Amino acid sequence: MTSKLTKHSQISDRQRWDLRYREGAYSARYWPAAYLKQLVDAGVIAGTGSALDVACGRGRNSLFLADQGYRVDAVDVAPVAIAQGANLALNLGMRINWQCRDLAHVRTPFKMRAYSLIVMIRFVAPELFPHLLQGLDADGLLVIEEHMRWPQTEALVGPTSQRFRVAPGEVLVQLRQTGIEFDVVDQFEGLVKETKDDGTDGTAAVSRLCIRRRTS
């Protein structure tokens, strides 16, 4: 007889995330990522061309980018999240190309030089970095934000496990290891104020990076 522990260990990432979204995970978080909005407000993100939202969840960033004028491909492993995002977009009259895909098990997850903007917000998957950079057109932007390792993470917004956090400077080092040339447009690592899902104020430790693929 299979134990409960064994059954739990056999649950796939897709099943775990589907369960979380069915239970209402992130349903109150309808606003876009603060870093994404910051880059738009600063004029770094121009709002033209095709954009890819990796691990889009319910699509808060996808909807924001579509509203800025991008043609958006939104990708996530969880069918429930994709369905919720698609329903919301339909109600808002917005067109987004929703894709339910497990990027961790695809040899070539993205088309080469297909996007002027790719965003990956709080999804730790360094194995995708070469594909993300290859997916950018010349002068295309890649925006990454991750929870960062910090003492006393239990007092911070985000995961308490260090497994789902990155070390300071780690993302930039891993991107440079791809051998694809780029320029750093913006970088920040440290503590930021962040609104929790319940509407209260919190603090998050984040690693933020915006890079531009070189034309050569």
N, CA, C and O of each residue as an XYZ file, in Angstrom:
864
protein
N       0.844     -1.195      0.000
C       0.000      0.000      0.000
C       0.876      1.240      0.000
O       1.830      1.315      0.774
N       0.580      2.196     -0.834
C       1.383      3.417     -0.930
C       1.070      4.345      0.228
O      -0.094      4.632      0.508
N       2.126      4.820      0.909
C       1.924      5.716      2.043
C       1.491      7.091      1.576
O       1.661      7.441      0.408
N       0.922      7.882      2.504
C       0.521      9.237      2.182
C       1.723     10.063      1.755
O       1.618     10.896      0.856
N       2.880      9.834      2.403
C       4.083     10.585      2.074
C       4.521     10.282      0.651
O       4.902     11.189     -0.090
N       4.467      9.017      0.266
C       4.858      8.642     -1.091
C       3.901      9.229     -2.105
O       4.323      9.723     -3.150
N       2.612      9.178     -1.802
C       1.635      9.770     -2.705
C       1.900     11.248     -2.903
O       1.824     11.758     -4.021
N       2.216     11.947     -1.792
C       2.466     13.383     -1.875
C       3.705     13.666     -2.721
O       3.736     14.632     -3.483
N       4.733     12.816     -2.581
C       5.979     13.038     -3.313
C       5.797     12.802     -4.804
O       6.572     13.301     -5.621
N       4.756     12.029     -5.156
C       4.521     11.721     -6.557
C       3.668     12.779     -7.258
O       3.466     12.708     -8.470
N       3.176     13.744     -6.512
C       2.389     14.811     -7.115
C       3.317     15.694     -7.948
O       4.371     16.116     -7.472
N       2.929     15.968     -9.174
C       3.756     16.774    -10.067
C       3.639     18.248     -9.729
O       2.742     18.666     -8.996
N       4.571     19.035    -10.282
C       4.497     20.485    -10.108
C       3.168     21.014    -10.625
O       2.557     21.889    -10.012
N       2.729     20.480    -11.748
C       1.459     20.923    -12.335
C       0.303     20.677    -11.366
O      -0.550     21.547    -11.191
N       0.269     19.514    -10.743
C      -0.810     19.186     -9.811
C      -0.749     20.063     -8.565
O      -1.777     20.514     -8.062
N       0.468     20.302     -8.073
C       0.607     21.143     -6.881
C       0.115     22.559     -7.146
O      -0.608     23.135     -6.333
N       0.515     23.121     -8.296
C       0.100     24.485     -8.606
C      -1.389     24.564     -8.928
O      -2.055     25.536     -8.571
N      -1.905     23.550     -9.597
C      -3.348     23.522     -9.856
C      -4.133     23.570     -8.543
O      -5.119     24.297     -8.420
N      -3.679     22.786     -7.570
C      -4.346     22.760     -6.275
C      -4.281     24.128     -5.609
O      -5.271     24.601     -5.050
N      -3.120     24.759     -5.670
C      -2.970     26.074     -5.043
C      -3.889     27.107     -5.691
O      -4.519     27.903     -4.995
N      -3.968     27.094     -7.016
C      -4.829     28.062     -7.697
C      -6.305     27.777     -7.449
O      -7.104     28.708     -7.347
N      -6.678     26.501     -7.352
C      -8.066     26.171     -7.018
C      -8.428     26.686     -5.629
O      -9.571     27.066     -5.373
N      -7.435     26.695     -4.733
C      -7.668     27.148     -3.367
C      -7.583     28.662     -3.246
O      -7.724     29.208     -2.152
N      -7.350     29.355     -4.386
C      -7.379     30.807     -4.370
C      -6.040     31.494     -4.261
O      -5.987     32.684     -3.948
N      -4.948     30.776     -4.511
C      -3.625     31.393     -4.419
C      -3.516     32.590     -5.352
O      -3.854     32.504     -6.532
N      -3.045     33.699     -4.815
C      -2.778     34.937     -5.567
C      -4.030     35.574     -6.165
O      -3.920     36.476     -6.994
N      -5.207     35.127     -5.764
C      -6.422     35.674     -6.358
C      -6.618     37.150     -6.019
O      -7.283     37.879     -6.756
N      -6.033     37.588     -4.896
C      -6.164     39.001     -4.506
C      -5.047     39.857     -5.077
O      -5.072     41.081     -4.945
N      -4.063     39.221     -5.712
C      -2.908     39.957     -6.242
C      -3.150     40.266     -7.721
O      -2.623     39.593     -8.607
N      -3.946     41.282     -7.960
C      -4.330     41.629     -9.321
C      -3.425     42.687     -9.935
O      -3.474     42.914    -11.144
N      -2.603     43.336     -9.122
C      -1.727     44.391     -9.627
C      -0.462     43.783    -10.228
O      -0.064     42.688     -9.833
N       0.174     44.470    -11.172
C       1.403     43.937    -11.782
C       2.572     44.014    -10.808
O       2.509     44.717     -9.799
N       3.628     43.292    -11.120
C       4.844     43.360    -10.314
C       5.356     44.795    -10.268
O       5.405     45.476    -11.292
N       5.732     45.247     -9.087
C       6.179     46.635     -8.914
C       7.375     46.960     -9.802
O       7.486     48.070    -10.323
N       8.272     45.987     -9.971
C       9.465     46.242    -10.791
C       9.086     46.450    -12.249
O       9.656     47.305    -12.927
N       8.139     45.679    -12.723
C       7.684     45.819    -14.107
C       7.060     47.198    -14.325
O       7.340     47.867    -15.320
N       6.226     47.608    -13.398
C       5.593     48.924    -13.503
C       6.638     50.042    -13.419
O       6.535     51.055    -14.110
N       7.633     49.845    -12.573
C       8.707     50.829    -12.453
C       9.435     51.029    -13.776
O       9.735     52.160    -14.161
N       9.718     49.933    -14.470
C      10.424     50.023    -15.745
C       9.555     50.658    -16.826
O      10.060     51.375    -17.690
N       8.258     50.398    -16.779
C       7.332     51.036    -17.722
C       7.271     52.532    -17.449
O       7.367     53.337    -18.375
N       7.113     52.907    -16.184
C       7.016     54.316    -15.818
C       8.283     55.086    -16.166
O       8.226     56.278    -16.469
N       9.430     54.402    -16.124
C      10.702     55.036    -16.436
C      10.982     55.101    -17.936
O      11.968     55.705    -18.360
N      10.112     54.478    -18.741
C      10.290     54.485    -20.185
C      11.261     53.443    -20.692
O      11.588     53.432    -21.879
N      11.733     52.559    -19.810
C      12.654     51.497    -20.232
C      11.911     50.474    -21.089
O      12.423     50.026    -22.115
N      10.709     50.109    -20.664
C       9.848     49.213    -21.426
C       8.917     50.060    -22.279
O       8.121     50.845    -21.762
N       9.028     49.890    -23.600
C       8.398     50.832    -24.530
C       6.965     50.475    -24.909
O       6.209     51.356    -25.319
N       6.571     49.215    -24.786
C       5.205     48.843    -25.107
C       4.948     48.521    -26.558
O       3.828     48.694    -27.038
N       5.969     48.051    -27.277
C       5.769     47.664    -28.672
C       6.388     46.292    -28.918
O       7.351     45.907    -28.255
N       5.828     45.565    -29.872
C       6.370     44.270    -30.236
C       5.736     43.131    -29.468
O       4.642     43.260    -28.919
N       6.445     42.010    -29.440
C       5.942     40.798    -28.790
C       6.615     40.615    -27.443
O       7.810     40.866    -27.293
N       5.834     40.173    -26.462
C       6.354     39.932    -25.115
C       6.010     38.518    -24.676
O       4.988     37.958    -25.073
N       6.878     37.953    -23.854
C       6.681     36.627    -23.289
C       6.696     36.738    -21.773
O       7.630     37.294    -21.195
N       5.656     36.208    -21.126
C       5.567     36.168    -19.670
C       5.743     34.722    -19.235
O       4.856     33.890    -19.429
N       6.909     34.428    -18.640
C       7.255     33.063    -18.235
C       6.735     32.811    -16.822
O       6.933     33.629    -15.925
N       6.064     31.667    -16.631
C       5.440     31.344    -15.351
C       4.462     32.451    -14.981
O       4.570     33.077    -13.927
N       3.518     32.673    -15.863
C       2.618     33.831    -15.773
C       1.586     33.720    -14.666
O       1.029     34.735    -14.249
N       1.311     32.502    -14.171
C       0.281     32.347    -13.163
C      -1.075     32.771    -13.701
O      -1.459     32.393    -14.807
N      -1.796     33.556    -12.917
C      -3.122     34.035    -13.324
C      -3.039     35.201    -14.297
O      -4.069     35.705    -14.745
N      -1.820     35.640    -14.631
C      -1.646     36.587    -15.719
C      -1.638     38.058    -15.360
O      -1.904     38.895    -16.223
N      -1.341     38.402    -14.116
C      -1.369     39.822    -13.745
C      -0.379     40.646    -14.559
O      -0.687     41.770    -14.955
N       0.811     40.094    -14.812
C       1.806     40.819    -15.605
C       1.496     40.747    -17.093
O       1.775     41.692    -17.832
N       0.924     39.642    -17.535
C       0.534     39.512    -18.934
C      -0.522     40.553    -19.295
O      -0.440     41.196    -20.341
N      -1.510     40.710    -18.422
C      -2.565     41.691    -18.654
C      -2.003     43.105    -18.668
O      -2.407     43.935    -19.483
N      -1.080     43.369    -17.772
C      -0.456     44.694    -17.708
C       0.312     44.993    -18.992
O       0.206     46.094    -19.531
N       1.082     44.028    -19.485
C       1.864     44.242    -20.702
C       0.965     44.385    -21.926
O       1.248     45.186    -22.817
N      -0.116     43.610    -21.972
C      -1.063     43.746    -23.081
C      -1.684     45.131    -23.076
O      -1.908     45.722    -24.132
N      -1.959     45.643    -21.895
C      -2.529     46.981    -21.771
C      -1.540     48.057    -22.211
O      -1.942     49.154    -22.601
N      -0.241     47.741    -22.147
C       0.787     48.679    -22.607
C       0.980     48.644    -24.122
O       1.665     49.497    -24.686
N       0.372     47.652    -24.776
C       0.454     47.583    -26.225
C       1.216     46.394    -26.774
O       1.381     46.283    -27.988
N       1.686     45.499    -25.912
C       2.421     44.326    -26.371
C       1.486     43.226    -26.853
O       0.358     43.103    -26.377
N       1.964     42.432    -27.798
C       1.341     41.161    -28.150
C       1.963     40.121    -27.216
O       3.162     39.852    -27.298
N       1.164     39.543    -26.342
C       1.704     38.770    -25.227
C       1.456     37.276    -25.374
O       0.336     36.834    -25.632
N       2.533     36.508    -25.202
C       2.434     35.064    -24.990
C       2.600     34.823    -23.496
O       3.608     35.221    -22.912
N       1.622     34.176    -22.874
C       1.643     33.923    -21.435
C       1.725     32.421    -21.199
O       0.852     31.672    -21.637
N       2.779     31.976    -20.503
C       3.051     30.545    -20.365
C       3.084     30.155    -18.886
O       3.717     30.826    -18.070
N       2.397     29.064    -18.555
C       2.453     28.528    -17.198
C       2.188     27.028    -17.236
O       1.577     26.512    -18.172
N       2.660     26.340    -16.199
C       2.501     24.891    -16.129
C       1.109     24.483    -15.658
O       0.679     23.355    -15.902
N       0.396     25.395    -14.980
C      -0.864     25.039    -14.330
C      -2.069     25.372    -15.197
O      -2.305     26.548    -15.475
N      -2.838     24.381    -15.633
C      -4.038     24.643    -16.433
C      -5.057     25.530    -15.713
O      -5.725     26.348    -16.345
N      -5.173     25.368    -14.399
C      -6.141     26.168    -13.645
C      -5.768     27.642    -13.707
O      -6.636     28.495    -13.890
N      -4.481     27.945    -13.557
C      -4.029     29.334    -13.628
C      -4.287     29.918    -15.008
O      -4.762     31.047    -15.133
N      -3.974     29.151    -16.039
C      -4.194     29.609    -17.415
C      -5.677     29.876    -17.662
O      -6.031     30.877    -18.284
N      -6.546     28.985    -17.179
C      -7.988     29.167    -17.359
C      -8.470     30.419    -16.636
O      -9.277     31.177    -17.174
N      -7.981     30.637    -15.422
C      -8.383     31.818    -14.673
C      -7.917     33.091    -15.368
O      -8.659     34.071    -15.448
N      -6.683     33.071    -15.872
C      -6.166     34.234    -16.584
C      -6.931     34.499    -17.862
O      -7.245     35.648    -18.173
N      -7.233     33.447    -18.606
C      -7.968     33.602    -19.866
C      -9.370     34.158    -19.633
O      -9.846     34.990    -20.406
N     -10.027     33.705    -18.575
C     -11.360     34.219    -18.256
C     -11.307     35.698    -17.890
O     -12.171     36.479    -18.290
N     -10.285     36.071    -17.127
C     -10.144     37.468    -16.743
C      -9.883     38.345    -17.962
O     -10.460     39.424    -18.097
N      -9.008     37.871    -18.849
C      -8.708     38.628    -20.068
C      -9.955     38.774    -20.940
O     -10.194     39.829    -21.528
N     -10.737     37.713    -21.013
C     -11.969     37.758    -21.803
C     -12.936     38.802    -21.245
O     -13.556     39.556    -21.995
N     -13.053     38.832    -19.924
C     -13.941     39.805    -19.286
C     -13.467     41.238    -19.503
O     -14.273     42.168    -19.542
N     -12.159     41.408    -19.643
C     -11.590     42.741    -19.854
C     -11.480     43.105    -21.330
O     -11.097     44.223    -21.672
N     -11.816     42.161    -22.200
C     -11.730     42.410    -23.630
C     -10.306     42.484    -24.140
O     -10.024     43.219    -25.087
N      -9.394     41.725    -23.518
C      -7.980     41.765    -23.896
C      -7.580     40.444    -24.540
O      -8.024     39.378    -24.115
N      -6.736     40.523    -25.571
C      -6.295     39.336    -26.292
C      -4.879     38.968    -25.865
O      -3.945     39.757    -26.009
N      -4.741     37.761    -25.341
C      -3.450     37.236    -24.905
C      -3.365     35.786    -25.373
O      -4.356     35.058    -25.323
N      -2.211     35.374    -25.818
C      -1.995     34.003    -26.262
C      -1.576     33.151    -25.059
O      -0.398     33.100    -24.703
N      -2.547     32.489    -24.445
C      -2.296     31.680    -23.246
C      -1.782     30.305    -23.646
O      -2.332     29.672    -24.547
N      -0.735     29.842    -22.981
C      -0.130     28.548    -23.295
C       0.128     27.772    -22.005
O       0.843     28.244    -21.120
N      -0.454     26.590    -21.907
C      -0.184     25.717    -20.765
C       0.946     24.769    -21.162
O       0.734     23.813    -21.908
N       2.148     25.045    -20.654
C       3.323     24.267    -21.045
C       4.244     24.075    -19.853
O       4.378     24.961    -19.009
N       4.880     22.907    -19.790
C       5.897     22.623    -18.776
C       7.254     22.893    -19.406
O       7.800     22.034    -20.098
N       7.797     24.074    -19.173
C       9.020     24.498    -19.839
C      10.239     23.692    -19.399
O      11.247     23.650    -20.105
N      10.147     23.059    -18.244
C      11.290     22.306    -17.725
C      11.543     21.032    -18.519
O      12.622     20.450    -18.412
N      10.580     20.590    -19.307
C      10.723     19.329    -20.032
C      10.575     19.513    -21.544
O      10.097     18.622    -22.246
N      10.993     20.681    -22.029
C      10.953     20.968    -23.460
C      12.364     21.316    -23.918
O      13.019     22.170    -23.321
N      12.833     20.660    -24.972
C      14.204     20.883    -25.431
C      14.393     22.305    -25.942
O      15.397     22.946    -25.631
N      13.445     22.800    -26.716
C      13.513     24.168    -27.239
C      12.222     24.885    -26.850
O      11.258     24.882    -27.616
N      12.196     25.504    -25.658
C      10.938     26.053    -25.148
C      10.450     27.322    -25.838
O       9.255     27.618    -25.814
N      11.382     28.090    -26.465
C      10.981     29.352    -27.078
C      11.555     29.476    -28.483
O      12.596     28.897    -28.792
N      10.872     30.230    -29.323
C      11.398     30.538    -30.634
C      12.587     31.497    -30.506
O      12.615     32.343    -29.613
N      13.553     31.360    -31.394
C      14.716     32.227    -31.354
C      14.382     33.602    -31.918
O      13.712     33.729    -32.942
N      14.872     34.638    -31.215
C      14.720     36.035    -31.628
C      13.265     36.404    -31.936
O      12.978     37.096    -32.913
N      12.367     35.932    -31.089
C      10.934     36.146    -31.340
C      10.339     37.283    -30.529
O       9.245     37.754    -30.838
N      11.054     37.739    -29.479
C      10.442     38.678    -28.541
C      11.297     39.923    -28.335
O      12.527     39.869    -28.310
N      10.600     41.041    -28.189
C      11.282     42.281    -27.818
C      11.339     42.439    -26.304
O      12.092     43.266    -25.788
N      10.536     41.638    -25.587
C      10.533     41.675    -24.127
C      10.178     40.299    -23.580
O       9.217     39.671    -24.025
N      10.961     39.838    -22.613
C      10.661     38.610    -21.879
C      10.737     38.929    -20.390
O      11.694     39.548    -19.927
N       9.727     38.504    -19.653
C       9.740     38.717    -18.209
C       9.606     37.373    -17.491
O       8.837     36.504    -17.900
N      10.367     37.229    -16.423
C      10.271     36.049    -15.568
C      10.302     36.545    -14.128
O      11.361     36.888    -13.601
N       9.152     36.579    -13.509
C       9.003     37.163    -12.189
C       8.815     36.068    -11.137
O       7.810     35.358    -11.130
N       9.795     35.950    -10.258
C       9.727     35.065     -9.093
C       9.490     33.608     -9.458
O       8.663     32.918     -8.862
N      10.232     33.173    -10.442
C      10.242     31.771    -10.847
C      11.696     31.381    -11.027
O      12.343     31.825    -11.976
N      12.217     30.563    -10.136
C      13.637     30.210    -10.147
C      13.868     29.064    -11.120
O      13.515     27.919    -10.838
N      14.467     29.379    -12.277
C      14.714     28.366    -13.310
C      15.928     28.786    -14.135
O      15.774     29.130    -15.307
N      17.129     28.769    -13.557
C      18.319     29.215    -14.292
C      18.609     28.393    -15.541
O      19.301     28.860    -16.445
N      18.082     27.165    -15.595
C      18.295     26.339    -16.781
C      17.622     26.933    -18.024
O      17.937     26.551    -19.150
N      16.694     27.869    -17.808
C      16.019     28.518    -18.933
C      16.776     29.735    -19.464
O      16.433     30.255    -20.525
N      17.791     30.193    -18.748
C      18.457     31.445    -19.127
C      18.988     31.452    -20.566
O      18.777     32.436    -21.275
N      19.674     30.383    -21.030
C      20.124     30.407    -22.431
C      18.965     30.548    -23.408
O      19.077     31.267    -24.401
N      17.853     29.871    -23.137
C      16.690     29.935    -24.022
C      16.052     31.322    -23.980
O      15.594     31.822    -25.007
N      16.020     31.941    -22.810
C      15.443     33.272    -22.686
C      16.234     34.276    -23.511
O      15.654     35.085    -24.236
N      17.544     34.226    -23.403
C      18.382     35.162    -24.156
C      18.297     34.892    -25.656
O      18.279     35.827    -26.457
N      18.245     33.623    -26.033
C      18.114     33.296    -27.447
C      16.751     33.713    -27.994
O      16.611     33.985    -29.186
N      15.761     33.760    -27.127
C      14.422     34.158    -27.550
C      14.262     35.639    -27.784
O      13.272     36.075    -28.371
N      15.243     36.432    -27.323
C      15.177     37.879    -27.501
C      15.651     38.297    -28.879
O      16.638     37.774    -29.395
N      14.938     39.242    -29.468
C      15.408     39.883    -30.681
C      16.558     40.816    -30.322
O      16.801     41.073    -29.143
N      17.267     41.324    -31.327
C      18.340     42.291    -31.079
C      17.778     43.488    -30.327
O      16.728     44.019    -30.687
N      18.481     43.908    -29.285
C      18.049     45.006    -28.411
C      16.846     44.636    -27.548
O      16.273     45.510    -26.898
N      16.450     43.366    -27.526
C      15.338     42.941    -26.689
C      15.698     42.961    -25.216
O      16.865     42.820    -24.848
N      14.686     43.136    -24.375
C      14.876     43.241    -22.931
C      14.458     41.961    -22.223
O      13.453     41.339    -22.570
N      15.246     41.582    -21.227
C      14.901     40.484    -20.332
C      14.795     41.049    -18.923
O      15.739     41.659    -18.420
N      13.660     40.849    -18.295
C      13.414     41.358    -16.941
C      13.211     40.170    -16.010
O      12.329     39.339    -16.226
N      14.040     40.101    -14.972
C      13.969     39.007    -14.008
C      13.887     39.586    -12.602
O      14.626     40.503    -12.243
N      12.977     39.031    -11.821
C      12.929     39.354    -10.400
C      12.772     38.064     -9.614
O      11.908     37.242     -9.919
N      13.616     37.889     -8.598
C      13.552     36.706     -7.750
C      13.561     37.119     -6.282
O      14.091     38.170     -5.921
N      12.968     36.277     -5.448
C      13.170     36.429     -4.015
C      14.642     36.138     -3.717
O      15.210     35.181     -4.243
N      15.254     36.965     -2.873
C      16.683     36.824     -2.584
C      16.895     36.252     -1.185
O      16.104     36.492     -0.273
N      17.969     35.497     -1.037
C      18.310     34.938      0.270
C      18.654     36.060      1.246
O      19.350     37.018      0.913
N      18.141     35.901      2.454
C      18.261     36.963      3.448
C      18.095     36.336      4.831
O      17.327     35.386      4.990
N      18.798     36.850      5.823
C      18.585     36.318      7.173
C      17.134     36.501      7.618
O      16.485     37.488      7.270
N      16.647     35.556      8.375
C      15.291     35.613      8.933
C      14.223     35.758      7.839
O      13.393     36.666      7.878
N      14.266     34.851      6.875
C      13.306     34.920      5.767
C      11.869     34.714      6.237
O      10.931     35.097      5.538
N      11.686     34.116      7.409
C      10.322     33.900      7.891
C       9.599     35.222      8.171
O       8.371     35.259      8.244
N      10.373     36.310      8.327
C       9.763     37.620      8.565
C       9.492     38.374      7.265
O       8.977     39.492      7.292
N       9.833     37.769      6.135
C       9.716     38.445      4.849
C       8.583     37.853      4.009
O       8.153     36.720      4.227
N       8.116     38.639      3.054
C       7.175     38.136      2.062
C       7.885     37.096      1.199
O       9.041     37.291      0.821
N       7.213     36.004      0.888
C       7.797     35.012     -0.005
C       8.168     33.726      0.706
O       7.848     33.548      1.882
N       8.840     32.828      0.001
C       9.140     31.497      0.544
C      10.131     31.552      1.701
O      11.046     32.376      1.709
N       9.943     30.678      2.665
C      10.903     30.564      3.762
C      12.064     29.649      3.384
O      13.134     29.728      3.987
N      11.862     28.782      2.391
C      12.922     27.872      1.944
C      13.933     28.603      1.060
O      13.556     29.327      0.139
N      15.214     28.408      1.349
C      16.261     29.015      0.536
C      16.292     28.427     -0.879
O      16.880     29.014     -1.787
N      15.670     27.288     -1.054
C      15.634     26.633     -2.363
C      14.955     27.518     -3.410
O      15.298     27.472     -4.591
N      13.997     28.317     -2.967
C      13.249     29.155     -3.892
C      13.704     30.612     -3.845
O      12.967     31.521     -4.228
N      14.932     30.815     -3.370
C      15.533     32.145     -3.340
C      16.908     32.081     -4.000
O      17.514     31.012     -4.075
N      17.396     33.215     -4.473
C      18.706     33.266     -5.124
C      19.673     34.039     -4.247
O      19.267     34.894     -3.459
N      20.944     33.734     -4.387
C      21.982     34.461     -3.660
C      22.234     35.804     -4.335
O      21.961     35.953     -5.526
N      22.752     36.788     -3.590
C      23.087     38.077     -4.206
C      24.054     37.896     -5.379
O      25.066     37.207     -5.257
N      23.737     38.513     -6.501
C      24.599     38.451     -7.682
C      24.494     37.179     -8.489
O      25.104     37.081     -9.554
N      23.738     36.197     -8.016
C      23.683     34.887     -8.670
C      23.067     34.940    -10.056
O      23.568     34.295    -10.977
N      21.994     35.693    -10.221
C      21.301     35.740    -11.511
C      22.206     36.307    -12.594
O      22.264     35.766    -13.699
N      22.913     37.390    -12.291
C      23.794     38.005    -13.285
C      24.923     37.059    -13.676
O      25.265     36.957    -14.854
N      25.496     36.376    -12.713
C      26.568     35.410    -13.007
C      26.050     34.303    -13.918
O      26.718     33.932    -14.884
N      24.876     33.779    -13.621
C      24.321     32.686    -14.430
C      23.990     33.141    -15.844
O      24.160     32.375    -16.792
N      23.523     34.369    -16.002
C      23.237     34.888    -17.336
C      24.523     35.053    -18.140
O      24.547     34.748    -19.333
N      25.579     35.524    -17.512
C      26.855     35.692    -18.211
C      27.452     34.351    -18.620
O      28.190     34.276    -19.603
N      27.142     33.301    -17.882
C      27.651     31.974    -18.216
C      27.032     31.415    -19.494
O      27.529     30.426    -20.033
N      25.964     32.025    -19.984
C      25.360     31.566    -21.237
C      26.236     31.883    -22.441
O      26.112     31.241    -23.484
N      27.127     32.874    -22.305
C      27.986     33.280    -23.414
C      27.317     34.208    -24.408
O      27.932     34.596    -25.402
N      26.067     34.570    -24.159
C      25.336     35.493    -25.034
C      25.530     36.907    -24.512
O      25.304     37.159    -23.328
N      25.941     37.826    -25.360
C      26.296     39.163    -24.918
C      25.063     40.021    -24.642
O      24.075     39.986    -25.375
N      25.156     40.786    -23.566
C      24.068     41.698    -23.198
C      24.639     42.834    -22.365
O      25.771     42.778    -21.886
N      23.825     43.859    -22.209
C      24.177     44.999    -21.370
C      23.186     45.100    -20.221
O      21.990     44.863    -20.395
N      23.690     45.451    -19.055
C      22.825     45.623    -17.892
C      22.167     46.999    -17.961
O      22.853     48.021    -17.994
N      20.852     47.020    -17.984
C      20.094     48.269    -18.022
C      19.775     48.745    -16.615
O      19.855     49.939    -16.324
N      19.410     47.803    -15.733
C      19.048     48.156    -14.366
C      19.288     46.953    -13.468
O      19.082     45.809    -13.873
N      19.728     47.227    -12.237
C      19.978     46.143    -11.286
C      19.728     46.655     -9.872
O      20.118     47.767     -9.517
N      19.072     45.822     -9.076
C      18.830     46.173     -7.675
C      18.760     44.895     -6.855
O      18.171     43.902     -7.282
N      19.364     44.927     -5.677
C      19.254     43.821     -4.735
C      19.109     44.397     -3.326
O      19.914     45.222     -2.894
N      18.088     43.955     -2.629
C      17.884     44.455     -1.280
C      16.440     44.316     -0.839
O      15.680     43.518     -1.387
N      16.074     45.109      0.164
C      14.736     45.049      0.737
C      13.814     46.083      0.100
O      14.222     47.215     -0.160
N      12.579     45.688     -0.145
C      11.568     46.603     -0.685
C      10.265     46.416      0.089
O       9.980     45.336      0.608
N       9.491     47.481      0.154
C       8.160     47.376      0.734
C       7.239     46.690     -0.262
O       7.316     46.935     -1.466
N       6.376     45.834      0.246
C       5.482     45.092     -0.642
C       4.145     44.830      0.036
O       4.089     44.434      1.200
N       3.083     45.053     -0.703
C       1.747     44.783     -0.187
C       1.466     43.280     -0.229
O       1.630     42.636     -1.265
N       1.047     42.740      0.895
C       0.711     41.327      0.957
C      -0.663     41.088      0.326
O      -1.412     42.026      0.054
N      -0.972     39.808      0.100
C      -2.262     39.468     -0.498
C      -3.437     39.924      0.352
O      -4.521     40.180     -0.172
N      -3.227     40.029      1.676
C      -4.311     40.458      2.546
C      -4.420     41.977      2.652
O      -5.235     42.500      3.413
N      -3.583     42.683      1.875
C      -3.640     44.134      1.850
C      -2.763     44.835      2.861
O      -2.670     46.063      2.843
N      -2.117     44.091      3.745
C      -1.246     44.694      4.739
C       0.149     44.931      4.156
O       0.512     44.362      3.126
N       0.917     45.777      4.832
C       2.265     46.096      4.374
C       3.251     45.022      4.809
O       3.173     44.499      5.921
N       4.171     44.707      3.924
C       5.212     43.743      4.232
C       6.532     44.164      3.621
O       6.631     45.218      2.992
N       7.540     43.337      3.809
C       8.870     43.602      3.271
C       9.354     42.364      2.529
O       9.201     41.243      3.016
N       9.933     42.564      1.363
C      10.479     41.462      0.570
C      11.953     41.719      0.279
O      12.368     42.862      0.087
N      12.730     40.655      0.248
C      14.123     40.726     -0.196
C      14.156     40.253     -1.644
O      13.799     39.111     -1.931
N      14.580     41.119     -2.554
C      14.486     40.794     -3.979
C      15.807     41.036     -4.709
O      16.619     41.878     -4.325
N      15.978     40.275     -5.756
C      17.048     40.485     -6.728
C      16.385     40.835     -8.042
O      15.657     40.021     -8.610
N      16.634     42.060     -8.538
C      15.997     42.555     -9.757
C      17.054     42.847    -10.808
O      18.111     43.401    -10.506
N      16.758     42.468    -12.040
C      17.714     42.672    -13.115
C      16.984     42.888    -14.433
O      16.076     42.135    -14.783
N      17.388     43.916    -15.153
C      16.896     44.169    -16.501
C      18.109     44.273    -17.419
O      18.990     45.104    -17.195
N      18.156     43.433    -18.452
C      19.286     43.438    -19.381
C      18.776     43.588    -20.806
O      17.621     43.284    -21.104
N      19.656     44.061    -21.681
C      19.329     44.241    -23.096
C      20.297     43.411    -23.936
O      21.515     43.543    -23.810
N      19.741     42.555    -24.796
C      20.596     41.755    -25.660
C      21.273     42.644    -26.686
O      20.638     43.510    -27.287
N      22.567     42.424    -26.882
C      23.310     43.238    -27.845
C      22.945     42.871    -29.274
O      22.536     41.746    -29.561
N      23.101     43.840    -30.157
C      22.712     43.653    -31.550
C      23.658     42.717    -32.278
O      23.255     42.048    -33.230
N      24.914     42.659    -31.846
C      25.903     41.828    -32.552
C      25.724     40.350    -32.236
O      26.471     39.515    -32.745
